[in-house]
Amino acid sequence: MVLSFEFVLALTIVYGTNYMLIHLEKYGVPVLGIEILAGMIFGSFFGVLSPATPGYNLIISLAALGLMLIMFDAGLELDPSLLRDHAKVVSELGLMTFLVPFVAGVAFGIWLNLSIFAAVLIGITVSTTSLGLVHPLLEEFDLIEKEMGQIILSVTVLNDILSVVALAYALALTSGQIFQSVASVTLALVFFLYIAPVHLSKWLSSLFQDTIFHHTVRFCMLTMVLFALIMEQVGIHAVLGSFFAGLLIAEISHKGHDINQSMRPVTNLAAPVFFFFVGMQLPVSEFPMDHLGLIGGVLAIGIGAKVIGAYIGSHWAGVRHDTEHLLVAAMPGRLSISVAAAEIGLRQGLIQQPLYYAFIILSIISVFLSAIMFRIYAPED
C-alpha cells in the first residue's frame, strides 16, 4: 500500500486560516472563538475547505478526535474533592445554576412542540458552564487560591458533572437498547465518581502512576480510545468514554492539571480542527432568518436563566456580594460541553439544523459576554 498525502492541503487550510486570525487574541477573543470564526469565514462563507477538498475525510476524523480530547480534558480538570471543601454552599449554588436553566430549557423545548429528548438536550446545553473558560479567568485575576475562587471553581465543577450525567442518560435513553445503556451509564458513574476515588484510588495509583508519568501521552491516548470504544460498543456515545477516561486518570494520578498540560500539545493538534468544523456548519451565507425567534429564545434562556439561577443560588447560600457578582458573570459562559452536546444531538438525529445553529451561536456569544463581565467585576489588587 502506498501512503497518500493529499490530506496536507486540507490541514494547511485549517491551521493556516486559524493562524491568520490569531492576532484577534489581543482584543480578548478566545482561541476557541478564533477557530470557530475561521471555519465560518473560510469554510462556510468562502468554501475554501469543502467535502470536495482532497483529504476532507481526514478532517472529519480529526475533528471527531478533537471532540474526544476536549471531553478527556474536561474529565482531567474536574476534581470532585473540591466539592467537599465547600459542600453546603457549592451544592446550593450548583443546584440552582444547573436546575433553573435546565428546567427553563426543557420547558422552552416543550413549548416549541419538540420531542422530549430534544427538549432535554436544550435543557442540558443551556445549563452547562465551561470549566475551560472559568479556570483561566480565575488564574488571570489570581483568584484560584482564594475562597471566592474556590467556590466559583467548585460550582463550575458541579455544573459540568451534572451536565455530563444528564447528557449520558439522555443518550442512553435514545439508544436502541435502553435498559442496557442506562445500566451501563449508571455503573460507569458509580465507578468513576465513587468506587474509583474512594475505594480503588490507592491501588490504581500504585499500579499505574509510574506509567502515567513516564509514558503520559501513550497511556492517556490508550485509555481514552479504549474507554471510547467500550462506550460505543454498549450503545453510549464515545465522547462520554473519553470523559470518564480523563476523570479516572485525574483521580488515580492526583495531578489531573499536570497531566492536562502534558496532553495539551495533542489536544492543540486536533481541537482546532473540531472547532473549525463547527464553524463550517453555520450557514453564514444563508443565515436562517426564518428561525430568528428560535435563536433568540435559546439565547435569552441560555443567558438569562443562568443569571437568574446564580442570583437565586447566591442568596440561598448567603455568599458575599463580590462572589455573587463573579458567579453571575461566569456562569453563562459555555465552551466545549455545550458544543459537544449540540454536535451529538445533531449526529444522533435528536435535533435539527436550526436548533444546532442556535446552540453554537449561544456558545460563541456567551464566551465573549462572560469574559467581559468577569473582567468588570473581578476585584483589583
Secondary structure, 3 states (H helix, E strand, C coil): CCCCCCHHHHHHHHHHHHHHCHHHHHHCCCHHHHHHHHHHHHHHHCCCCCCCCCCHHHHHHHHHHHHHHHHHHHHHHCCCHHHHHCHHHHHHHHHHHHHHHHHHHHHHHHHCCCCHHHHHHHHHHHHCCCHHHHHHHHHHCCCCCCHHHHHHHHHHHHHHHHHHHHHHHHHHHCCCCHHHHHHHHHHHHHHHHHHHHHHHHHHHHHHHHHHHHHCHHHHHHHHHHHHHHHHHHCCCCHHHHHHHHHHHHHHHHCCHHHHHHHHHHHHHHHHHHHHHHHHHCCCCCCCCHHHHHHHHHHHHHHHHHHHHHHHHHHHHHCCCHHHHHHHHHHCCCCCHHHHHHHHHHHHCCCCCHHHHHHHHHHHHHHHHHHHHHHHHHCCCC
